[in-house]
Structure formats: C-alpha cells, structure tokens
Amino acid sequence: MSETVFSRTDERLGEFTVRPLDPDADATMLHRWITHPKAAFWMMQDADVAEVARVYREIAEHPHHDAFIGLLDGRPVFLAERYDPAHVELVGLYEPEEGDVGMHFLCAPSDTPLHGFTRGVITTVMAWLFADPATRRVVVEPDVNNTAVHALNAAVGFVTVRTIEKPEKDALLSVCTRDRFHSSPAATRGVTA
C-alpha cells in the first residue's frame, strides 16, 4: 500500500493517516462512498466503478490536483482532494493569493456513526494541508445548501467570503488562514500531531 504522507493522533478517536489515492486499486471502495445517498453533494451519484477510476486517474495525472485516502487506525475512512485554485475549480471566480490551496473532503458512509468523527476528519485534513509551510490559506467552495459542511468549516476557522456561481452549483467561497485554523476549537481540542 502507498506510503503515509501525514499522521495525526486524535486523543478520542485514534490515529488518522493520509496516503496517496490509487485510482485503480481504490476505485471500488470510492464508488461505494461517492454513490452513497449521503454523498449527494459530491455529484457523482450515477457513476460506475470505471467512471470513478477514470475521474481519479485524471486527477492523479493533473499537475494542479491530487487525491488522497484518509485512514483511522489503518482503516480507510475518508477521501481528500488538494488542488491549486488558481488552476482548478476557481479559475476566474476569485483572486488567488500566493499560498492558497483548495480542498475537498468526503467521509466514508458508516452504519455505526462515531461521535466527533467528521470534525476529526476535517481537522486532520486541515492539519495536513497546513503542515506544508508553503500553505498560507485553505480555500473551499461547498454547495450553498450543504449546511452541515458550512458548520464544520466554521469549526476549523473558515470565514465566508461570498457566494459564487460555478457551472455545477452555487457555492459558498470560504477561506481559512493558518492562524485561524490553529486557534480554532477543533484544532485545539485534545490532539497531537
């Protein structure tokens, strides 16, 4: 399996690790996650396994976009994408700044919800992105109707910039600086890096 690129221990949940996504080996697992009803905002509900593999091969080959699998105590539990918003997703929709990094994340569906899990995931993703000293801000563009993600984003320090119109959705452009993340309640609650 691929090499771990980041790890973070959450005192309540366990050890989160992040590894590069393998478009072919991970396609069946990703298909289950992406087509689950709770993943409606991912907008791939009708994709088949081959389409999922194709999309993530394209991401893997893109010079400004990549994808990763997150694990909790060795078990795959989330998908994270990192992109350069000056070249992907937000081109022409905002003024990028040096050190901006775009992010998407998706938690795997579960029949046994774990209290605090989703917050643990987004905190891990943010800590991973800010572990790179070149990252100055994380930029996101969730659907305006995805209120659950808006609350999570606020918990890790995001502030809303404005609503933007993308071809596939109206999105809530939001940014989080390194300082805002590190002083957020999610980042300061019982964790070690």
N, C-alpha and C positions, 0 to 999 in steps of 0.2 A: 504494500500500500504506500501511497505517497508520503513524503516527508512532512512532518509537522512544521508549520511556519509561525505558529503563535500558540501560547497556552496561558490560561488564566484560571486560578482556583477561586471558586465562589464557596465561602465557608458553609453555606446552607445547601448548595446544590451539588457541588463536586468539581471535578476538573474539566474545564472546557478546553478543547484544542481545535485548531483550524489547519486544514490541509488543502492543497490544490484539488479541484474537481477533475475527475477523469470522465470526459464526455461519454465515452462508450461504456466503461465499467459501471458508472453511476446512473446511466440513463433509466434503467427500470425503476430504481429507487426514486429518482427525481420525478419520474412520471407519476408515481403514486402520490407524491407530495403536491405537485403542481396541478394535478387534475382533481384534487380533493375539493369539496364544496367550500371549505374554509380558505382556500387559496384563490377565490374568485378575482381578487384584485391583481393577481399575477397575470391574468388574461390569457391563459393557455389551457382552459378547461377542456377543449376539444382535441388537444394534441395527442398523438400516439407516441409510443416509445421512440420510433425512428425520428419523428419531428423533434422531440426533446433532445435526442443525441445530436441532431443536425444543428439546432439552435446553440447548444453548448459547445460544439466544435467550432462554430463561427465565433463565439465569444473567446474561446481559447486561442484562436488564431488572430484575433483583433489586437492591434498594438496599444489600444487605449481602454481595454475592457478585459476583466478576468473574473473567474468564479471559483468559489471555494466551498468545501463541505465543513461544517462545524460538528464536533462530536462532544458528547458529555460522557465522561468516564469510558471513552472508547467506542461509544455507540453513536452513529450518525443521527443528528437531530435538527440540523438547520443548514440552509443554503445562504451564502452571502456572495454578492457581486460587488466588485470595486471597479469604478470607471473614472476616466478623466472627463469632467463635464464640459470642458472646452472643446471636446471632440465627439462626445457621445451623449445622447439623451437631452441635453440642454443647450445645444448649439443655437445661438441666436435668441435664446429665451431669457438670458440673464448675462450680466457682465462677470465672467470668471476672474478670480484673483489667483495670484501665484500661491500654490499650496492647497488649492481646492481639490477635494476627492469626493466623487459621487459614490453612493452606496444604496444597495437594495438588500433586504434580508427576508427570508421565509422560514418559519418554523415548521418542522415536520408535524403532520397530524398525529394525535395521540388519543387512545381510548382511556388513558389514565392521566389526566391533567396534573401537573406538578406546580404547586403554588410558587409564583415568582419566576417561573421558567422563562417566559418571553422577555421579561425585564433582564434576566440573566443573559439571555442571548444577545439582545441589543447592546447591553453593557460590554459584553465580550467583543462584539463586532467593533464598537467604538474604540475600546482599548487597543485592539489590534491595529485599526487604522491610524490611531494617534501614536502607536509605537514607532511609526516611521517619522523621523524628525522633520522630513520634508512636508508632512501633512500639517496645514495650518487651520483648515476648516473642512468639515464634512458637510456635503450638500445633498439634500434629498428632495424628491418630488412625488410624494404619495398622492393617490387619488383624494380629492377633496372630501369624498364620502367615507374614507377609511378612518373613522374617528378613533378606533382602537389604536392605530399606529400613531395618530396625532398625539394621543396621551402618552404613549411610550416615548415618542420623540421628545416631548416636553420634559419627561422624567430624566432624560440623559443630557439635557441642556440645549436642545434645538429651540430656535426662535423663528417664527413665521416671517417671511419676507413679503410674499404676496401670492395671490392665485395666478397661475399661468395656464394658458391653453396649449396643450400638446395635441398631436393628431389623434391619440387614442383616449385622452381623458383631460379633464380639468384637474390640475394638480396644485398642491399647496407647497410652493417652493419654501424650503426652510434651511437654515444653516446653523451649525454648531462649531464654535471655536474650541480650541484645546482647553483654554481656561474655563469656559462654561461647562465643558464635559467634566473636567477634573473636580470642579466644585459642585457638580450635580448630586442630588441624593442617591441616585443609582450608582454612581462611581465611588461614593464614599461609604457605602454600606457593606461592611464585612467581607472585603475581598482582598486578595493578594495577587500580584502579577508575577 
